[in-house]
């Protein structure tokens, strides 16, 4: 296939916070950053899928990632672990859905290359056959050269009610782009059965391919109210530690709207590339069960999970301290973590978000906060919290350092259990090795660093009248966080 396109810029949308995979996916650490079906996270798999070259020789450029401030260091850490250097990481000041996010990416890309071609993809989908996906992208380039906006439709294998659909103007043939007749909202079961039988309906994957200038023109025509605030947010963006922070004031004026509603459902130049190579958005634990490895009884087991006389169920323990045992279960999903357990019939997978809403209503921390708190330097988790004390496990990456800080209400005892810590306490700096400890008095300026090449792990015991994360005065911080930021 002849094409003028030399490269494609992957645009990875990584700012969402899914609730249907609670308790593993939470607002503070959503599903795209979690290894759900294998050892790599969904975000890492998405980024790796869009590397290298297509069969025609068109290569993938360094990816552009859109995320929020809370996830920015998780994004860089996971990309580095996957061996991928990002081209740009844009920080959204607030969630505004996919419409403004895609427009910001297109404006940023066009400013650097007027002919830039973008492949926009969520960061939390599973596509096992990367080669087939590349072939579908190559098929879509012909439509892009005509000025079309391309979306990818998944060949359905069941009458699914949890997805939106694309009705094609004719029955699909291979990966040849087909004109879109219309978008179809999530159907009921009876209508889904009819659409599956019709043969010209595909699942809407929410993956897009287009030239930046073509999608910007579509926004100018169909959603002109977004242009000024998003353009101003991009043009007034500030560089911060390698991230590009979109300007918050104009961004706040942008409408919260998906790209489907803003542009795609109104555009006349939309082509659909059929894709039958396997796909899932992992929109519920039933999808994780389908995509994962199952034994001859249909059992999906993960972590410290044991099944006795069970069938067609998912048992998953993501806690190293919690054994999950099922007896006589059928069509059940049971997910266990240190601080929360979900047990439900598999057919109620889409109702898990109701559990999150119920927990929010009772102000339970488990609704939104992950037990392991990730920071740019590593992570920590609370092991025990009591009256006037807290015990944490703290993991510091090689070469990383916490801020120089002090506390008004607590003192701290640190015990190194792995690696070596360089500890600053007021005017004293010393190395603390495994099985050694140090005491940090209330009010002392202190910092812990990992000078080594292996992770450093310590146990921290906090004692005092208040042990909240906001009891912090920060004096120096290589990550440029403000007062009150955690860690």
HELIX and SHEET records of a PDB file:
HELIX    1   1 UNK A   31  UNK A   33  5                                   3    
HELIX    2   2 UNK A   42  UNK A   49  1                                   8    
HELIX    3   3 UNK A   69  UNK A   71  5                                   3    
HELIX    4   4 UNK A   72  UNK A   81  1                                  10    
HELIX    5   5 UNK A   97  UNK A  112  1                                  16    
HELIX    6   6 UNK A  130  UNK A  145  1                                  16    
HELIX    7   7 UNK A  189  UNK A  198  1                                  10    
HELIX    8   8 UNK A  212  UNK A  222  1                                  11    
HELIX    9   9 UNK A  224  UNK A  235  1                                  12    
HELIX   10  10 UNK A  248  UNK A  252  1                                   5    
HELIX   11  11 UNK A  259  UNK A  262  1                                   4    
HELIX   12  12 UNK A  264  UNK A  266  5                                   3    
HELIX   13  13 UNK A  285  UNK A  291  1                                   7    
HELIX   14  14 UNK A  346  UNK A  351  5                                   6    
HELIX   15  15 UNK A  352  UNK A  361  1                                  10    
HELIX   16  16 UNK A  365  UNK A  367  5                                   3    
SHEET    1   A 6 UNK A  59  UNK A  60  0                                        
SHEET    2   A 6 UNK A   7  UNK A  13  1                                        
SHEET    3   A 6 UNK A  64  UNK A  68  1                                        
SHEET    4   A 6 UNK A  88  UNK A  92  1                                        
SHEET    5   A 6 UNK A 243  UNK A 245  1                                        
SHEET    6   A 6 UNK A 238  UNK A 240 -1                                        
SHEET    1   B 8 UNK A  59  UNK A  60  0                                        
SHEET    2   B 8 UNK A   7  UNK A  13  1                                        
SHEET    3   B 8 UNK A 117  UNK A 122  1                                        
SHEET    4   B 8 UNK A 201  UNK A 211 -1                                        
SHEET    5   B 8 UNK A 149  UNK A 155 -1                                        
SHEET    6   B 8 UNK A 270  UNK A 275  1                                        
SHEET    7   B 8 UNK A 178  UNK A 184 -1                                        
SHEET    8   B 8 UNK A 165  UNK A 168 -1                                        
SHEET    1   C 4 UNK A 300  UNK A 303  0                                        
SHEET    2   C 4 UNK A 314  UNK A 317  1                                        
SHEET    3   C 4 UNK A 332  UNK A 336  1                                        
SHEET    4   C 4 UNK A 341  UNK A 345 -1                                        
SHEET    1   D 2 UNK A 305  UNK A 308  0                                        
SHEET    2   D 2 UNK A 324  UNK A 327  1                                        
SHEET    1   E 6 UNK A 372  UNK A 375  0                                        
SHEET    2   E 6 UNK A 378  UNK A 386 -1                                        
SHEET    3   E 6 UNK A 389  UNK A 396 -1                                        
SHEET    4   E 6 UNK A 456  UNK A 464 -1                                        
SHEET    5   E 6 UNK A 410  UNK A 418 -1                                        
SHEET    6   E 6 UNK A 437  UNK A 440 -1                                        
SHEET    1   F 2 UNK A 404  UNK A 406  0                                        
SHEET    2   F 2 UNK A 473  UNK A 476 -1                                        
SHEET    1   G 3 UNK A 428  UNK A 432  0                                        
SHEET    2   G 3 UNK A 421  UNK A 425 -1                                        
SHEET    3   G 3 UNK A 446  UNK A 449 -1                                        
END                                                                             
